[in-house]
Amino acid sequence: MTVELQWIDARDDLPENGSGVLAAVAGRYAQGPASDFWVVLPMRFLARHVSGPDGRAVHDCFVDRAAAVRFPYTAAARGAEGVTHWAYLPALPGTARNHLVGHTVAPSLQAAFGLL
């Protein structure tokens, strides 16, 4: 199977609320250019997200599986981890959707194995 992704600059546009995306995250482990990184992570985009023990709401953020919250990358936030680009997740094999839950999983999975 071949998959093509369209990377979108997070400064120009954001995904639909609740969407699962691949996010290109840039940041720095410690001070110095040798510790800079840029990595792709699966995340969910939320227009509004309540996080932390104080229940503070944040807006337009990307949240990963570990509940780490990242915002679109800006030069002003250099050093903090930020999302530079994002892409919608590709469709699951044999489907037009990138996520399935509940009773649709088993038949879709069986159909996908039949397609492989």
SERO-4910 file (N, C-alpha, C, O; in steps of 0.05 Angstrom, whole numbers):
BEGIN
 pado doro    nc1    nc2    nc3   cac1   cac2   cac3    cc1    cc2    cc3    oc1    oc2    oc3
  Met    A     17    -24      0      0      0      0     18     25      0     39     26     12
  Thr    A      9     45    -14     23     70    -14      4     92     -2    -19     93     -8
  Val    A     16    108     14      1    130     27     14    156     22     39    159     24
  Glu    A     -1    176     14      9    203     11     -4    221     32    -28    219     37
  Leu    A     13    237     44      3    256     63      7    285     53     27    290     38
  Gln    A    -10    302     60     -7    330     54      0    345     80    -18    347     98
  Trp    A     25    354     83     33    368    107     23    397    105     26    410     85
  Ile    A     11    406    127      0    433    128     15    449    149     18    439    171
  Asp    A     24    473    142     38    490    161     19    499    183     -2    510    177
  Ala    A     25    493    208      8    499    231      4    529    235    -15    537    249
  Arg    A     21    545    223     18    574    225     -4    584    206    -15    605    210
  Asp    A    -10    568    186    -29    576    165    -57    565    169    -77    578    162
  Asp    A    -59    541    180    -85    528    183    -84    507    205    -63    496    210
  Leu    A   -107    501    217   -108    481    238   -129    460    230   -147    466    214
  Pro    A   -126    436    241   -145    414    234   -173    419    246   -177    438    262
  Glu    A   -192    403    239   -219    404    250   -217    394    279   -201    377    286
  Asn    A   -233    406    297   -234    399    325   -239    369    328   -256    357    316
  Gly    A   -222    356    345   -225    328    351   -211    309    332   -211    285    335
  Ser    A   -198    320    311   -185    304    291   -160    291    301   -144    303    315
  Gly    A   -156    266    293   -131    252    297   -112    261    275   -120    260    251
  Val    A    -88    268    281    -69    278    262    -41    267    267    -35    257    289
  Leu    A    -24    269    248      5    266    252     15    294    255      9    311    238
  Ala    A     31    299    275     41    325    281     72    325    280     84    309    293
  Ala    A     84    344    265    113    347    265    119    366    288    111    390    287
  Val    A    133    356    308    139    372    332    168    379    333    186    362    330
  Ala    A    174    404    337    202    414    339    206    423    368    187    434    380
  Gly    A    230    420    378    236    429    405    265    425    411    282    422    393
  Arg    A    272    426    436    299    425    445    300    410    471    285    415    490
  Tyr    A    319    390    473    322    375    498    336    391    520    328    390    543
  Ala    A    356    407    512    371    424    531    382    447    514    377    449    490
  Gln    A    397    464    527    409    487    512    430    477    492    444    458    497
  Gly    A    431    491    469    450    485    449    438    473    424    418    459    425
  Pro    A    450    478    400    439    468    375    440    438    372    425    427    356
  Ala    A    458    424    385    460    395    383    437    381    395    432    357    390
  Ser    A    421    394    411    399    381    425    372    388    413    351    380    424
  Asp    A    371    402    390    346    408    376    335    382    364    351    364    356
  Phe    A    309    380    363    297    356    350    272    365    334    261    386    338
  Trp    A    264    347    316    240    350    300    230    322    295    245    306    283
  Val    A    206    315    304    197    287    304    167    287    297    153    307    302
  Val    A    157    265    285    129    262    279    116    245    301    126    223    308
  Leu    A     93    255    311     78    241    332     49    240    325     38    259    314
  Pro    A     35    218    332      6    218    329     -6    235    352      1    232    375
  Met    A    -25    252    345    -37    270    364    -66    275    357    -75    267    336
  Arg    A    -80    288    375   -108    296    370   -109    326    373    -97    338    392
  Phe    A   -122    340    354   -125    369    356   -151    376    370   -172    365    364
  Leu    A   -149    394    389   -173    403    404   -175    433    403   -156    447    410
  Ala    A   -198    443    396   -203    472    396   -204    483    425   -197    506    430
  Arg    A   -213    465    443   -213    473    472   -206    448    488   -218    426    483
  His    A   -187    450    506   -178    427    522   -174    436    551   -161    456    556
  Val    A   -186    421    569   -182    427    598   -160    409    608   -161    384    605
  Ser    A   -139    421    619   -116    405    628   -105    414    655   -112    436    664
  Gly    A    -90    397    667    -77    404    692    -95    402    716   -120    400    713
  Pro    A    -83    402    739    -99    400    764   -117    424    770   -137    421    785
  Asp    A   -111    447    758   -127    470    762   -151    472    743   -167    490    746
  Gly    A   -152    454    724   -175    454    705   -175    477    686   -196    485    676
  Arg    A   -152    488    681   -149    510    662   -155    501    634   -145    480    625
  Ala    A   -171    517    619   -177    511    591   -156    525    573   -149    548    577
  Val    A   -147    510    554   -129    521    533   -143    517    506   -160    500    503
  His    A   -135    532    487   -148    532    460   -128    525    438   -104    531    440
  Asp    A   -138    513    417   -123    507    393    -97    493    400    -75    504    395
  Cys    A    -99    469    410    -75    454    419    -76    425    408    -97    415    399
  Phe    A    -53    413    408    -49    386    399    -42    370    425    -25    378    440
  Val    A    -56    347    429    -52    331    453    -43    303    445    -56    290    428
  Asp    A    -22    293    458    -13    266    451    -24    246    471    -39    253    489
  Arg    A    -17    221    467    -28    199    483    -21    202    513    -36    193    530
  Ala    A      2    214    519     11    218    546     -1    244    558      6    252    580
  Ala    A    -20    256    544    -33    281    552    -15    305    552    -22    326    564
  Ala    A      7    303    538     24    327    534     11    346    515      1    337    493
  Val    A     10    371    521     -4    391    505     17    407    490     36    417    503
  Arg    A     14    410    464     32    426    448     16    445    431     -7    439    422
  Phe    A     27    468    426     14    489    410     28    492    383     51    483    380
  Pro    A     15    506    364     29    512    339     55    526    344     56    545    361
  Tyr    A     75    519    330    102    530    334    104    559    326     93    567    306
  Thr    A    117    574    343    123    603    336    152    608    343    163    595    360
  Ala    A    164    627    329    191    634    334    194    645    363    215    641    375
  Ala    A    174    658    373    175    669    400    176    647    421    187    651    443
  Ala    A    166    623    414    166    601    433    189    582    429    189    559    438
  Arg    A    210    591    414    232    574    408    244    562    434    247    576    454
  Gly    A    248    536    434    258    522    457    235    506    469    240    484    480
  Ala    A    210    516    467    187    500    476    179    482    453    183    489    430
  Glu    A    169    458    459    160    440    438    135    452    425    116    459    438
  Gly    A    136    453    398    113    463    384    108    448    358    127    436    347
  Val    A     84    448    348     76    434    324     81    453    300     69    474    298
  Thr    A    100    444    282    106    460    259     87    454    236     79    473    221
  His    A     80    429    232     63    420    210     46    397    220     52    384    240
  Trp    A     24    392    206      6    370    213     -6    359    188     -6    372    167
  Ala    A    -15    334    190    -28    320    167    -50    302    179    -46    290    200
  Tyr    A    -72    301    165    -93    282    174    -82    254    171    -66    248    154
  Leu    A    -91    236    189    -83    208    188    -93    196    163   -115    202    153
  Pro    A    -78    177    151    -87    164    127   -110    145    134   -114    138    157
  Ala    A   -125    137    114   -148    119    118   -137     91    125   -116     83    117
  Leu    A   -153     77    141   -146     49    148   -148     32    123   -164     39    105
  Pro    A   -134     10    122   -134     -7     98   -163    -16     91   -178    -26    108
  Gly    A   -170    -12     66   -196    -20     55   -219     -3     64   -242    -10     59
  Thr    A   -213     21     76   -235     38     85   -229     67     75   -208     73     65
  Ala    A   -248     84     80   -245    112     74   -242    128    100   -243    153     99
  Arg    A   -240    115    123   -239    128    149   -212    123    162   -199    103    157
  Asn    A   -204    142    180   -179    138    194   -182    128    223   -163    125    237
  His    A   -207    123    231   -212    110    257   -239     97    256   -258    106    244
  Leu    A   -240     74    270   -265     60    273   -268     51    303   -247     46    316
  Val    A   -292     51    313   -296     41    340   -321     23    341   -338     25    323
  Gly    A   -322      7    361   -346     -9    366   -350    -32    347   -331    -45    338
  His    A   -375    -36    339   -383    -60    323   -372    -59    295   -373    -80    281
  Thr    A   -362    -36    285   -352    -35    258   -323    -45    255   -313    -49    233
  Val    A   -309    -48    278   -281    -55    277   -277    -84    266   -262    -87    247
  Ala    A   -290   -104    278   -285   -132    270   -290   -137    240   -273   -148    227
  Pro    A   -313   -129    229   -318   -134    201   -298   -119    183   -290   -129    162
  Ser    A   -291    -94    191   -272    -79    175   -245    -91    175   -231    -92    155
  Leu    A   -237   -101    198   -211   -114    201   -210   -140    184   -190   -146    171
  Gln    A   -231   -155    185   -233   -180    170   -232   -174    140   -218   -187    124
  Ala    A   -246   -153    131   -246   -145    103   -218   -136     95   -209   -142     72
  Ala    A   -204   -121    112   -177   -112    106   -158   -135    102   -141   -135     84
  Phe    A   -160   -155    119   -143   -179    116   -149   -193     90   -131   -205     78
  Gly    A   -174   -192     81   -181   -205     56   -170   -189     32   -166   -201     11
  Leu    A   -165   -163     36   -154   -146     15   -124   -148     12   -113   -143     -9
  Leu    A   -110   -156     34    -81   -156     34    -70   -179     18    -45   -182     16
***
